[in-house]
Amino acid sequence: DDEDHSRRINYCWSGSRRGTEIGLVNNYPESNESIEEIEKSMLEVNRRQERTIQEIDELTKKIKQVIKEIKNHVSKESIDSTTE
C-alpha cells in the first residue's frame, strides 16, 4: 500500500546505514540475497584476496632467494675463471 511504500522510501533516504540497507533490500525484492549473505560473500572474497597476497609475498621471497643464489654462483664462477 501507499503508506508502506513511503515508509520504504523513507528508510532508503534516512541517513543511517541500516536504514539504507533496509531500503535497498525492500526496494529490490528480486534480490534473493539478504544483507547478511552479501556481507558473508564479501568477507569470503576479502579472505581469498588476503590468501592470494600472502602467496604472492611467499613466492616473491623465494624468487629473491633464487636470484641471490644465482648471483652468488655467477660471481664464484667468474672468480674461479680469473684465478686459473
N, C-alpha and C positions, 0 to 999 in steps of 0.2 A: 504494500500500500504506500501512499504518498509519504506518510509520516515516517515509515520505516526507511524509505529511500532517502529522505532528507537527513535522517539520523546517520545513514551510511556516509553520505557526502560530508556531514559534519565531522565524523570520525576521520575521514580521509584528509580533511583540511585542518584538523586540530594539529597543533604543532608537535604533539608528543609522538614518540617513535611507536609506541604500542597502538595509539590511535591510527597512525598511518598504516601500520601492519594490518589492523582490523579492517580499515577502509579498503586497502588493496585486496585483501582476501575476499571481502564481501562484494566488492565491485567486479571481481573476476571469478565468478563461480565455475567457469570452465577449467580453472586450475584445480587439479585434484590434490596437489601437494599442500600440506599445512606449512605454516611458518617454521615449525619445529623440524619437519622433514627437509625443508630447504636449507635451514641452518646446519643440520646434520651433514647434508651432502656438501655444503660449502666447507665445513670443518674437515671432511674427508679429503677434499681437493687440497686444502692447505697442508694436511699431513703428508699427502703424496708429494707435494711440492717440496716440503722440508726434507723428506727422504731423498728426493732427487738431488737437491742441493748438497746434502751430505755425501751422496755417492759421487757427485762431481768433484767435491773437495778431496775425497779419498783418492780418486783417480788422478787428480792434479798432483797430489803429493807423490804418488807412485811414478808419474811421468817425470817429475822434477828429480826424483831419486835416480831413475834410469839415465836421464841426461847427465847428471853428476857423475855417475859411474862411467858413462861413455867418455866424458871429458877426461876423467882420471886415466882411463885406459889409453886414450889417444895421446895424452901428454907423456905417459910412460913409454909408449911406442916411439914417440919422437925422441925422447931422451935416450932410449936404447939404440936407436939408429944413429944418433950423433956420436955415441961413445964407441962405436965399432971401428 
